[in-house]
């Protein structure tokens, strides 16, 4: 039996991006020298800094792939890839714009109406409109087909009742895409009857409840809908087509460099702590991590190339997220094993604080965006094995 390729063919970045990369690095160095932020782990979820986001937008580094007629820059996914990997590697505070720039913009371009594009895309590109994700529910995490949030047809729109959970940045975001049930599931297709609505998170009937981390930090939320009115103009795509749209959206969410660079600042600090170490076993272990990181980068970059070619590589995205999130946890394991510095979230910027942040965030690495078990099921189906 001939099996399909798991990831698209390897690609090389075009020479033009070298100048872009240099500009981003120079900007980040200036920000660090000015003391405007310090490198952190898992910054695309926890590093919320609206000043920084607006500065990126001013330089044209948000909304890069959004067409110019909607306030974007009409650049390629490869240009955006270069910017995002530099931001993540630096541990820069990118959470405010991350979801909107990564998947909301592309989804609006693919499924949104002209009114929706005009309403949201210019603000996203300007770093002024922030989005969350409304998929998981208290009793429906990985099994999105079992969502219970329900939208009922009313005059001029839909009345939404239900609950979403683990909404990162929901207490600050302006809106999110909510996956809801608009009709009962088909007996033969549990994914039938799902739709996506663009919900204003400050609308009457919306309650956002914080879910603090053990450290006291807060970026997760529960969002409750109590008869929230959503106008017809805020239906994303087609009623009943929600599952197809969500799987397309998740390809953007799962395939990017954030799926293996969340702990890159820790890996960099680990290598710094091990300077001068000559033990061949330690050197091999660190070398293995670096080589795997480079391999994951190549896989992720090939997906960016596929996106530039107009493809939606859901299977490849699942592979990258599965391998990447496991890699991130192995970076933490190596840091704890090879360096005798305990994690300390209250320490000065450096290894101890990065290790603490990584340890505390690690349980979510293999859960968010689809558990690794779900991802392996996607891969198996893509290979025709189930």
VOMITOR-428018 format. One record per residue (C-alpha): x, y, z. Coordinates in steps of 0.1 Angstrom, whole numbers. Layout:
BEGIN
c1=X, c2=Y, c3=Z;
...
// end
This chain:
BEGIN
c1=0, c2=0, c3=0;
c1=13, c2=34, c3=-9;
c1=10, c2=59, c3=19;
c1=7, c2=97, c3=14;
c1=36, c2=120, c3=25;
c1=31, c2=132, c3=61;
c1=45, c2=167, c3=53;
c1=49, c2=187, c3=22;
c1=83, c2=187, c3=4;
c1=111, c2=207, c3=20;
c1=116, c2=243, c3=9;
c1=142, c2=270, c3=11;
c1=134, c2=305, c3=23;
c1=138, c2=330, c3=-5;
c1=169, c2=353, c3=-3;
c1=147, c2=384, c3=1;
c1=137, c2=374, c3=37;
c1=173, c2=379, c3=50;
c1=169, c2=417, c3=52;
c1=135, c2=412, c3=69;
c1=150, c2=389, c3=95;
c1=178, c2=413, c3=102;
c1=153, c2=442, c3=107;
c1=133, c2=421, c3=132;
c1=164, c2=411, c3=151;
c1=176, c2=447, c3=153;
c1=143, c2=459, c3=166;
c1=141, c2=432, c3=192;
c1=176, c2=440, c3=204;
c1=167, c2=476, c3=208;
c1=136, c2=467, c3=228;
c1=156, c2=445, c3=251;
c1=183, c2=471, c3=256;
c1=156, c2=496, c3=265;
c1=143, c2=472, c3=292;
c1=108, c2=473, c3=277;
c1=103, c2=435, c3=283;
c1=123, c2=404, c3=292;
c1=123, c2=371, c3=275;
c1=97, c2=347, c3=288;
c1=86, c2=311, c3=280;
c1=53, c2=304, c3=262;
c1=49, c2=340, c3=253;
c1=22, c2=335, c3=226;
c1=-3, c2=327, c3=253;
c1=10, c2=346, c3=284;
c1=29, c2=376, c3=270;
c1=2, c2=402, c3=266;
c1=16, c2=436, c3=257;
c1=-5, c2=459, c3=236;
c1=22, c2=485, c3=233;
c1=45, c2=459, c3=218;
c1=17, c2=447, c3=195;
c1=10, c2=482, c3=182;
c1=47, c2=487, c3=176;
c1=49, c2=456, c3=155;
c1=19, c2=467, c3=135;
c1=35, c2=501, c3=129;
c1=64, c2=483, c3=113;
c1=41, c2=462, c3=92;
c1=48, c2=429, c3=110;
c1=12, c2=421, c3=119;
c1=-14, c2=413, c3=92;
c1=14, c2=406, c3=69;
c1=-6, c2=382, c3=47;
c1=-38, c2=403, c3=48;
c1=-44, c2=419, c3=14;
c1=-36, c2=456, c3=12;
c1=-72, c2=466, c3=5;
c1=-81, c2=454, c3=41;
c1=-52, c2=473, c3=58;
c1=-27, c2=444, c3=55;
c1=6, c2=441, c3=36;
c1=-1, c2=414, c3=10;
c1=31, c2=395, c3=20;
c1=36, c2=358, c3=18;
c1=32, c2=332, c3=46;
c1=70, c2=327, c3=43;
c1=76, c2=364, c3=52;
c1=53, c2=360, c3=81;
c1=70, c2=328, c3=92;
c1=104, c2=346, c3=95;
c1=89, c2=373, c3=117;
c1=70, c2=350, c3=139;
c1=100, c2=326, c3=145;
c1=122, c2=356, c3=154;
c1=96, c2=369, c3=179;
c1=91, c2=335, c3=195;
c1=129, c2=328, c3=197;
c1=134, c2=361, c3=215;
c1=106, c2=353, c3=240;
c1=88, c2=385, c3=230;
c1=53, c2=394, c3=244;
c1=31, c2=385, c3=213;
c1=-1, c2=372, c3=229;
c1=-23, c2=402, c3=223;
c1=-23, c2=398, c3=185;
c1=-14, c2=362, c3=182;
c1=-47, c2=345, c3=176;
c1=-61, c2=373, c3=154;
c1=-30, c2=373, c3=132;
c1=-24, c2=336, c3=131;
c1=-59, c2=322, c3=123;
c1=-87, c2=348, c3=125;
c1=-74, c2=369, c3=96;
c1=-69, c2=339, c3=72;
c1=-103, c2=324, c3=82;
c1=-120, c2=357, c3=75;
c1=-103, c2=358, c3=41;
c1=-114, c2=323, c3=33;
c1=-149, c2=322, c3=49;
c1=-159, c2=357, c3=59;
c1=-182, c2=381, c3=42;
c1=-171, c2=414, c3=27;
c1=-187, c2=432, c3=57;
c1=-168, c2=410, c3=82;
c1=-135, c2=416, c3=64;
c1=-140, c2=453, c3=64;
c1=-151, c2=453, c3=101;
c1=-122, c2=433, c3=115;
c1=-92, c2=430, c3=92;
c1=-80, c2=466, c3=93;
c1=-81, c2=465, c3=131;
c1=-62, c2=432, c3=133;
c1=-35, c2=445, c3=110;
c1=-32, c2=477, c3=131;
c1=-28, c2=457, c3=163;
c1=-60, c2=472, c3=177;
c1=-85, c2=443, c3=175;
c1=-78, c2=411, c3=195;
c1=-95, c2=378, c3=192;
c1=-99, c2=346, c3=212;
c1=-109, c2=310, c3=203;
c1=-143, c2=296, c3=213;
c1=-140, c2=258, c3=208;
c1=-136, c2=238, c3=240;
c1=-164, c2=234, c3=265;
c1=-164, c2=221, c3=301;
c1=-176, c2=187, c3=289;
c1=-163, c2=189, c3=254;
c1=-126, c2=193, c3=252;
c1=-110, c2=171, c3=225;
c1=-144, c2=158, c3=213;
c1=-156, c2=190, c3=196;
c1=-185, c2=172, c3=180;
c1=-201, c2=170, c3=214;
c1=-203, c2=208, c3=220;
c1=-235, c2=219, c3=238;
c1=-235, c2=256, c3=232;
c1=-265, c2=261, c3=211;
c1=-277, c2=289, c3=188;
c1=-314, c2=292, c3=181;
c1=-328, c2=311, c3=152;
c1=-345, c2=344, c3=161;
c1=-356, c2=374, c3=142;
c1=-325, c2=389, c3=126;
c1=-300, c2=365, c3=140;
c1=-293, c2=338, c3=166;
c1=-298, c2=335, c3=203;
c1=-267, c2=318, c3=219;
c1=-267, c2=299, c3=252;
c1=-238, c2=278, c3=266;
c1=-203, c2=279, c3=279;
c1=-168, c2=279, c3=265;
c1=-136, c2=272, c3=285;
c1=-99, c2=277, c3=283;
c1=-103, c2=309, c3=262;
c1=-69, c2=325, c3=263;
c1=-71, c2=362, c3=266;
c1=-109, c2=362, c3=267;
c1=-109, c2=389, c3=294;
c1=-91, c2=413, c3=270;
c1=-102, c2=401, c3=235;
c1=-128, c2=420, c3=216;
c1=-144, c2=389, c3=200;
c1=-140, c2=352, c3=192;
c1=-151, c2=326, c3=168;
c1=-175, c2=303, c3=187;
c1=-182, c2=268, c3=174;
c1=-219, c2=261, c3=183;
c1=-246, c2=237, c3=175;
c1=-273, c2=252, c3=153;
c1=-291, c2=219, c3=146;
c1=-291, c2=183, c3=160;
c1=-263, c2=160, c3=148;
c1=-269, c2=135, c3=121;
c1=-269, c2=99, c3=133;
c1=-243, c2=91, c3=107;
c1=-223, c2=123, c3=111;
c1=-217, c2=138, c3=146;
c1=-201, c2=168, c3=130;
c1=-232, c2=179, c3=112;
c1=-252, c2=208, c3=125;
c1=-222, c2=228, c3=138;
c1=-217, c2=265, c3=128;
c1=-193, c2=293, c3=137;
c1=-205, c2=327, c3=150;
c1=-184, c2=358, c3=156;
c1=-193, c2=368, c3=191;
c1=-187, c2=402, c3=207;
c1=-172, c2=393, c3=241;
c1=-185, c2=426, c3=255;
c1=-221, c2=420, c3=243;
c1=-250, c2=418, c3=268;
c1=-253, c2=383, c3=282;
c1=-216, c2=375, c3=279;
c1=-198, c2=368, c3=312;
c1=-160, c2=361, c3=312;
c1=-147, c2=343, c3=343;
c1=-110, c2=341, c3=350;
c1=-92, c2=307, c3=355;
c1=-60, c2=317, c3=372;
c1=-28, c2=296, c3=371;
c1=-11, c2=283, c3=402;
c1=12, c2=312, c3=400;
c1=-17, c2=337, c3=401;
c1=-12, c2=346, c3=365;
c1=-43, c2=348, c3=344;
c1=-48, c2=342, c3=307;
c1=-73, c2=313, c3=307;
c1=-110, c2=321, c3=310;
c1=-145, c2=306, c3=310;
c1=-170, c2=324, c3=288;
c1=-207, c2=320, c3=295;
c1=-235, c2=329, c3=271;
c1=-269, c2=338, c3=285;
c1=-292, c2=344, c3=256;
c1=-267, c2=364, c3=237;
c1=-280, c2=379, c3=204;
c1=-257, c2=374, c3=174;
c1=-269, c2=391, c3=142;
c1=-270, c2=372, c3=109;
c1=-241, c2=394, c3=98;
c1=-218, c2=377, c3=123;
c1=-223, c2=342, c3=110;
c1=-190, c2=330, c3=97;
c1=-192, c2=310, c3=65;
c1=-223, c2=288, c3=61;
c1=-247, c2=275, c3=87;
c1=-239, c2=238, c3=92;
c1=-204, c2=241, c3=78;
c1=-187, c2=248, c3=111;
c1=-167, c2=215, c3=113;
c1=-151, c2=220, c3=79;
c1=-142, c2=256, c3=88;
c1=-128, c2=247, c3=122;
c1=-105, c2=220, c3=107;
c1=-92, c2=245, c3=82;
c1=-86, c2=270, c3=110;
c1=-68, c2=245, c3=131;
c1=-43, c2=239, c3=104;
c1=-30, c2=275, c3=110;
c1=-32, c2=269, c3=148;
c1=-13, c2=236, c3=148;
c1=15, c2=241, c3=122;
c1=33, c2=273, c3=132;
c1=67, c2=276, c3=150;
c1=50, c2=283, c3=183;
c1=44, c2=245, c3=185;
c1=81, c2=239, c3=191;
c1=94, c2=273, c3=202;
c1=74, c2=278, c3=233;
c1=104, c2=266, c3=253;
c1=131, c2=280, c3=230;
c1=142, c2=307, c3=255;
c1=147, c2=279, c3=280;
c1=168, c2=259, c3=255;
c1=189, c2=289, c3=248;
c1=194, c2=295, c3=285;
c1=202, c2=259, c3=290;
c1=230, c2=260, c3=264;
c1=243, c2=291, c3=281;
c1=245, c2=273, c3=314;
c1=263, c2=244, c3=299;
c1=291, c2=264, c3=282;
c1=324, c2=248, c3=289;
c1=309, c2=214, c3=298;
c1=329, c2=186, c3=281;
c1=309, c2=155, c3=292;
c1=302, c2=138, c3=258;
c1=268, c2=124, c3=271;
c1=256, c2=159, c3=279;
c1=269, c2=173, c3=247;
c1=251, c2=145, c3=227;
c1=218, c2=151, c3=246;
c1=219, c2=189, c3=239;
c1=229, c2=182, c3=203;
c1=200, c2=159, c3=199;
c1=176, c2=186, c3=210;
c1=191, c2=212, c3=187;
c1=190, c2=188, c3=157;
c1=154, c2=179, c3=164;
c1=145, c2=215, c3=167;
c1=160, c2=222, c3=133;
c1=141, c2=192, c3=118;
c1=108, c2=205, c3=133;
c1=115, c2=239, c3=119;
c1=120, c2=224, c3=84;
c1=87, c2=206, c3=87;
c1=69, c2=237, c3=99;
c1=85, c2=258, c3=71;
c1=73, c2=233, c3=45;
c1=37, c2=238, c3=57;
c1=42, c2=276, c3=54;
c1=52, c2=269, c3=18;
c1=21, c2=248, c3=12;
c1=0, c2=276, c3=26;
c1=16, c2=300, c3=2;
c1=7, c2=277, c3=-26;
c1=-29, c2=277, c3=-15;
c1=-31, c2=243, c3=2;
c1=-46, c2=235, c3=36;
c1=-22, c2=208, c3=50;
c1=-43, c2=196, c3=80;
c1=-25, c2=162, c3=82;
c1=10, c2=178, c3=82;
c1=-1, c2=204, c3=108;
c1=-12, c2=175, c3=131;
c1=22, c2=159, c3=127;
c1=41, c2=190, c3=136;
c1=20, c2=198, c3=166;
c1=23, c2=162, c3=180;
c1=61, c2=161, c3=175;
c1=66, c2=197, c3=185;
c1=48, c2=197, c3=218;
c1=65, c2=165, c3=229;
c1=98, c2=181, c3=220;
c1=90, c2=212, c3=241;
c1=84, c2=189, c3=272;
c1=117, c2=172, c3=265;
c1=135, c2=205, c3=266;
c1=121, c2=210, c3=301;
c1=132, c2=175, c3=312;
c1=167, c2=181, c3=299;
c1=170, c2=215, c3=317;
c1=159, c2=199, c3=350;
c1=183, c2=170, c3=346;
c1=214, c2=187, c3=333;
c1=215, c2=219, c3=354;
c1=213, c2=220, c3=392;
c1=194, c2=253, c3=394;
c1=158, c2=249, c3=408;
c1=129, c2=266, c3=390;
c1=119, c2=299, c3=406;
c1=91, c2=320, c3=392;
c1=101, c2=349, c3=413;
c1=138, c2=349, c3=402;
c1=154, c2=376, c3=381;
c1=152, c2=371, c3=343;
c1=173, c2=340, c3=334;
c1=174, c2=302, c3=336;
c1=156, c2=297, c3=369;
c1=126, c2=318, c3=359;
c1=124, c2=304, c3=324;
c1=125, c2=269, c3=338;
c1=97, c2=277, c3=363;
c1=75, c2=292, c3=336;
c1=81, c2=263, c3=313;
c1=73, c2=237, c3=340;
c1=41, c2=255, c3=350;
c1=29, c2=259, c3=314;
c1=40, c2=224, c3=302;
c1=7, c2=205, c3=311;
c1=-11, c2=225, c3=284;
c1=15, c2=219, c3=256;
c1=0, c2=186, c3=245;
c1=-36, c2=196, c3=252;
c1=-43, c2=230, c3=236;
c1=-52, c2=230, c3=199;
c1=-62, c2=193, c3=201;
c1=-46, c2=166, c3=223;
c1=-18, c2=146, c3=209;
c1=-40, c2=115, c3=210;
c1=-66, c2=133, c3=188;
c1=-38, c2=144, c3=165;
c1=-26, c2=109, c3=161;
c1=-61, c2=98, c3=151;
c1=-61, c2=125, c3=124;
c1=-28, c2=112, c3=111;
c1=-41, c2=77, c3=111;
c1=-72, c2=87, c3=91;
c1=-50, c2=107, c3=68;
c1=-29, c2=77, c3=61;
c1=-60, c2=55, c3=55;
c1=-53, c2=34, c3=86;
c1=-87, c2=40, c3=103;
// end
